[in-house]
Amino acid sequence: MKTASLTHTEPTAGKAEMSGTAFLPSAHRPRNMRRLKFACSAIFLGVMLAMLGACSSDNKSAESKPEVKPPDVVGARSGFQKAYVAARGWNQDAKPYRIESISTSEANGRDGKWAEWRSSFASPSARSQKAFTWSGSNADGAPSRGVNPGIEDTYNPSNASTAIFDPQFLKIDSDQALDTAKKHGGDKILADAPDTPVMYVCDWNHNTNQLVWHVIFGPAREGAKLVISVDASTGNFIREEK
């Protein structure tokens, strides 16, 4: 009589292939499958980290770009008042002797306004003078926005070209001075040459005891097409300088 063998026999190679490995415990899975799963996980993690890094970089780039403000283009009195406050901080008895426009690429002065105005002051007690430039410009090479002090220099009270004046005499702004100048030849200049810049200088005429606006049709006083003098207290036409 035959009895069943109690000896354990290993399955043949063919049977092992047919049975597959899907139902084997994880500890018995082939090493290459575990490696493949690990590689896939690593790739997925790498992709996610790259995406997060890109988003973070984009956010930082957006945050790091400051908003560019448009230039501030104003009349002379606005620029002067800001400079005057700074000048009185420099010396309490500081008084102006000249206000002038500074040409920039952002304006042309044909509306009486510029993005830069320089106001020059003198302190009789300290016998010194100093210019303060107000800037609202973004142009290359322009002073930073706000009031920028210049270099202090010696002041000579007897110099007629730096005769100080009381700011209360300045009642007419640069755009109002332009309106007067247009009525005395300026309109024709701008009609014939619309690209002509208009510059402004305000100072004290010690001969007539007047505060005068010099409205200059051209980039500079020398070689200008027309220069008109306007009373800076009344707005009245004084004369044609050229």
C-alpha positions as CSV (number, residue, x, y, z in Angstrom):
1,M,0.0,0.0,0.0
2,K,1.4,3.4,-1.0
3,T,1.4,6.2,1.5
4,A,1.6,9.9,0.9
5,S,5.1,11.3,1.2
6,L,5.5,13.7,4.0
7,T,8.5,15.3,2.3
8,H,8.0,19.0,1.2
9,T,8.6,19.5,-2.5
10,E,9.4,22.8,-4.1
11,P,7.2,23.9,-7.0
12,T,8.7,23.6,-10.4
13,A,10.0,26.7,-12.2
14,G,7.0,26.5,-14.6
15,K,4.5,26.5,-11.8
16,A,6.2,29.4,-10.1
17,E,6.0,31.5,-13.3
18,M,2.3,30.6,-13.7
19,S,1.4,31.5,-10.1
20,G,3.2,34.9,-10.5
21,T,4.3,37.1,-7.7
22,A,1.3,39.4,-7.1
23,F,0.0,37.3,-4.3
24,L,3.3,36.9,-2.5
25,P,3.8,38.7,0.8
26,S,5.7,42.1,0.4
27,A,8.8,40.7,2.0
28,H,9.1,38.2,-0.8
29,R,8.5,40.6,-3.8
30,P,11.5,41.0,-6.1
31,R,14.0,43.7,-5.4
32,N,13.6,45.4,-8.8
33,M,9.9,46.0,-8.1
34,R,10.6,47.7,-4.8
35,R,13.3,49.8,-6.5
36,L,10.9,50.8,-9.3
37,K,8.3,51.9,-6.7
38,F,10.9,53.9,-4.9
39,A,12.1,55.5,-8.1
40,C,8.6,56.5,-9.1
41,S,8.0,58.1,-5.6
42,A,11.3,60.0,-5.8
43,I,10.4,61.4,-9.3
44,F,6.9,62.4,-8.2
45,L,8.4,64.2,-5.1
46,G,11.0,65.9,-7.3
47,V,8.3,67.2,-9.7
48,M,6.2,68.5,-6.8
49,L,9.1,70.3,-5.2
50,A,10.1,71.9,-8.6
51,M,6.5,73.1,-9.1
52,L,6.4,74.6,-5.6
53,G,9.8,76.2,-6.1
54,A,8.7,77.8,-9.4
55,C,5.5,79.2,-7.8
56,S,7.6,80.6,-4.9
57,S,10.1,82.1,-7.3
58,D,7.3,83.7,-9.4
59,N,5.7,85.2,-6.2
60,K,9.1,86.5,-5.0
61,S,9.7,88.1,-8.5
62,A,6.3,89.8,-8.4
63,E,6.8,91.0,-4.9
64,S,10.4,92.3,-5.6
65,K,9.3,94.5,-8.5
66,P,8.5,98.0,-7.0
67,E,5.6,99.9,-8.5
68,V,7.0,102.7,-10.8
69,K,5.3,106.0,-9.9
70,P,4.6,108.4,-12.8
71,P,6.7,111.6,-12.7
72,D,5.2,114.5,-10.7
73,V,5.0,117.5,-13.0
74,V,4.2,120.7,-11.1
75,G,4.2,124.5,-11.3
76,A,7.0,126.6,-9.8
77,R,5.2,127.6,-6.6
78,S,4.7,124.0,-5.6
79,G,8.3,123.0,-6.1
80,F,9.5,126.2,-4.4
81,Q,7.3,125.7,-1.2
82,K,8.8,122.3,-0.6
83,A,12.4,123.7,-1.1
84,Y,11.6,126.7,1.2
85,V,10.7,124.4,4.1
86,A,14.1,122.6,3.7
87,A,15.9,126.0,3.4
88,R,14.5,127.3,6.7
89,G,15.7,124.1,8.3
90,W,19.1,124.9,7.0
91,N,19.1,128.5,8.3
92,Q,16.1,130.3,9.9
93,D,16.8,133.6,8.0
94,A,17.1,131.9,4.6
95,K,15.4,133.8,1.8
96,P,15.2,133.0,-1.9
97,Y,17.0,134.8,-4.6
98,R,16.2,132.6,-7.6
99,I,13.7,130.0,-8.8
100,E,14.3,128.2,-12.0
101,S,13.0,125.2,-13.9
102,I,15.3,122.2,-14.8
103,S,14.7,120.5,-18.1
104,T,13.9,116.8,-18.1
105,S,12.7,114.3,-20.7
106,E,9.3,114.0,-18.9
107,A,8.0,117.5,-19.6
108,N,8.4,120.5,-21.9
109,G,7.2,123.4,-19.9
110,R,4.5,124.4,-22.4
111,D,1.9,124.1,-19.7
112,G,4.0,126.0,-17.1
113,K,5.1,122.8,-15.3
114,W,8.3,120.8,-14.9
115,A,9.4,117.7,-13.0
116,E,12.3,119.6,-11.4
117,W,12.6,123.1,-9.8
118,R,15.7,124.5,-8.3
119,S,15.4,127.3,-5.6
120,S,18.5,129.1,-4.5
121,F,18.6,130.7,-1.0
122,A,20.9,132.9,1.0
123,S,21.4,133.4,4.7
124,P,22.5,137.0,5.4
125,S,23.5,136.1,9.0
126,A,25.7,133.2,8.0
127,R,26.8,134.9,4.8
128,S,26.2,131.6,2.9
129,Q,24.0,130.4,0.1
130,K,22.6,127.1,-0.9
131,A,20.4,125.7,-3.6
132,F,17.6,123.1,-3.0
133,T,16.2,121.1,-5.9
134,W,12.8,119.6,-5.7
135,S,12.4,116.6,-8.0
136,G,9.5,114.5,-9.0
137,S,11.4,113.0,-11.9
138,N,12.1,109.4,-12.9
139,A,14.5,110.4,-15.7
140,D,18.0,109.0,-15.8
141,G,20.5,111.1,-13.9
142,A,17.7,113.1,-12.2
143,P,18.0,113.7,-8.4
144,S,16.0,111.4,-6.2
145,R,12.4,112.3,-5.6
146,G,11.8,115.0,-3.0
147,V,14.1,117.9,-1.9
148,N,17.8,117.6,-2.6
149,P,20.2,120.1,-1.0
150,G,23.1,121.5,-3.0
151,I,26.6,122.6,-1.9
152,E,26.9,125.5,0.5
153,D,28.8,128.5,-0.7
154,T,29.8,132.0,0.4
155,Y,27.1,134.7,0.0
156,N,27.8,138.4,-0.9
157,P,24.8,140.6,-0.1
158,S,26.1,143.3,-2.5
159,N,25.9,141.0,-5.5
160,A,22.9,142.2,-7.5
161,S,22.5,138.8,-9.3
162,T,21.8,137.2,-5.9
163,A,19.5,139.8,-4.4
164,I,17.1,138.1,-1.9
165,F,13.4,138.7,-1.9
166,D,10.4,138.1,0.4
167,P,8.5,135.0,-0.7
168,Q,5.2,136.9,-0.2
169,F,6.0,138.7,-3.5
170,L,5.6,135.4,-5.4
171,K,1.9,135.5,-6.1
172,I,1.9,134.5,-9.8
173,D,2.8,130.9,-10.7
174,S,4.7,129.8,-13.7
175,D,1.6,128.7,-15.7
176,Q,0.1,132.2,-15.1
177,A,3.3,133.8,-16.3
178,L,3.2,131.7,-19.4
179,D,-0.4,132.8,-20.1
180,T,0.8,136.5,-20.1
181,A,3.9,135.6,-22.2
182,K,1.7,133.9,-24.8
183,K,-0.2,137.1,-25.4
184,H,3.0,138.9,-26.3
185,G,4.5,136.6,-28.9
186,G,4.7,133.3,-27.2
187,D,1.6,131.9,-28.9
188,K,3.1,132.5,-32.3
189,I,6.4,130.8,-31.3
190,L,4.6,127.7,-30.1
191,A,2.4,127.6,-33.2
192,D,5.3,127.8,-35.6
193,A,7.5,125.4,-33.5
194,P,5.3,123.2,-31.3
195,D,8.3,121.3,-29.9
196,T,9.8,124.4,-28.4
197,P,10.4,123.9,-24.6
198,V,9.5,126.8,-22.3
199,M,11.9,127.5,-19.4
200,Y,11.3,129.7,-16.4
201,V,13.5,131.9,-14.1
202,C,12.3,134.1,-11.3
203,D,14.5,136.7,-9.6
204,W,14.5,140.1,-8.0
205,N,15.1,143.2,-10.2
206,H,16.8,145.6,-7.8
207,N,16.5,148.5,-10.3
208,T,12.7,148.4,-10.4
209,N,12.1,146.6,-7.0
210,Q,10.1,143.9,-8.8
211,L,10.0,140.2,-8.6
212,V,10.2,139.1,-12.2
213,W,9.4,135.9,-14.2
214,H,11.5,135.4,-17.2
215,V,9.6,133.1,-19.6
216,I,12.1,131.6,-22.0
217,F,10.9,130.1,-25.3
218,G,13.8,127.8,-25.9
219,P,16.0,125.3,-24.1
220,A,18.2,128.1,-22.6
221,R,18.3,131.9,-22.2
222,E,21.1,132.2,-24.7
223,G,19.8,131.5,-28.2
224,A,16.1,131.5,-27.1
225,K,13.5,132.4,-29.7
226,L,11.8,134.8,-27.3
227,V,12.1,135.9,-23.6
228,I,9.2,137.7,-21.9
229,S,9.4,139.5,-18.5
230,V,6.3,139.2,-16.4
231,D,5.6,140.8,-13.0
232,A,5.6,137.8,-10.5
233,S,3.3,139.7,-8.1
234,T,0.6,141.0,-10.5
235,G,1.0,138.9,-13.7
236,N,1.4,142.0,-15.8
237,F,3.5,142.1,-18.9
238,I,6.8,144.1,-18.3
239,R,8.7,143.8,-21.6
240,E,10.1,141.6,-24.3
241,E,13.7,140.9,-23.5
242,K,14.4,139.3,-26.9
